[in-house]
Amino acid sequence: MKVLDTLIRVFVEREALDQTIRFYEDLYQEKCKARVYYEELNLELAMIARTVIIAGDAESRRLYESASATILVDSIQEAAVYLQQHGAVHLTEPKRTPRSWIMLVKHPDGLIAEYVELVHEQPSYT
């Protein structure tokens, strides 16, 4: 498993997403590189530089607000094995979304992180 990047997380109500995106685009002098709505989670995510903005109502955000960071990895399965072998606790098992694999993990030091493996091919619905 290789860690590809670590992102800070910002949580907002859905109606504040556009304003929050503009703020971080101005701050980093970069455009939003991804904006995705995850229907099954009722959340919309936007990525700017090393920031992921997570927008939705309080109930939809509740589980994900416990995580302090998003850690991008090249293999969610390898990360799951490594983390378990090194004393981390899986709060969720790896779950497939349309564009990624995700899981929440509590590190031995207490940090809660969401691990994400981005999937570049489109999922098959057949």
N, C-alpha and C positions, 0 to 999 in steps of 0.2 A: 504494500500500500504506500502511496506517495501523497503527502499533503500538497495540494496545488495552490491554495490561498486560504486566508482567513478574513472574513468579512465582519464588520460591526453590524448590528441590527438596530433598526429604528422602527417603532410601532406607532401607527396612526390610524385614525378613523378613515374610512374609505373616502369621504368627502374632502379630506385634507391631503390626499395623495398627490394631486397635480401641483399644489403649492409646495409640498415637501420635495418633490422631484426638482422643481425649479430652484429651490434653495441649494440642494446638493449639486446640481449642475453648475450653478454659479460658484459655489465654494470650491469645487474641484476643477472648474473650467473644462468639464467633460460632459458629453451628452449621455443620457440614459441609454445603457447598452442592452437592456432587456426589460420588458414589461409583460407580465404573464398573469392571467387570471386562472386560478385553480378552483374550478367549480366544486370539486369534491371536498375541498377545505373551506370554501367560501372566503378565500383570501386572494388579494391581488398583490403581486410582488414586483418591485422595480429594482434594478441594479445600476448603481452609478459608482464608478471607481471601486473602492473597497467597502461600499455601503450597500446593504440590502434593506429596502423599505418594505415593510409588511403592513398592508392595509386591510382593514375589515372591522366588523363590529367586535365588541369586547369578548363575546362568547367564542367567536371564531378564532380570535387571537390568543385566548387564555392559555392553552397548552404551549404554544410557541413562545409566549412572552417569558417563560421560565428560562429560556436559553439566552446566554450572554453573547454567543458568537455563532457564526456559520462557518464550518470548516469544509472546504471543497476538497474532495479526494478523488483519486483515479479509480478506486474500486470500493464500493460500499461493503461488499462481502468480505474483502480482506480487512477493511477497517473494523467491521463487526468482530471478527476473530481476534485481531490484534488487541482491541480495546478490552474484550472480555478476558483475554489472557493476562492483561496488565491491570486488572482490578477495577475496571469501569463497569457501571451498571447500565444496561439497556433500559431506557424508559419506554421506548417503542422499538419494535422490530423494524428492519428495513422495509420500506413501503414504496411501491412504484407509483409515480405520478406521471402525467403525460410527457414530461421533459426531464425527469430525474428520478433517482432513488434517494430517499430521505430516511433518517432515523434520529431520535433524540437519545443522548447518552449523558450520564453523570460521571464525570471523571473522579478518580480517587480523592482529589483535593476539594471536591464539591462543585466545581464548575460544571454547568450544564451547557452542552453544545449540540447544535443540529449539524449532523454530518450529511453532506450532499454529494452525490455523484451525478453530474450532468450527463444526460443521454442526448446525443446529437441526432440520431436517426428518429424518424417518426414512428410511434408505436403502431403495431398492426392491430386492426380491429376486426379481422376476419377469423 
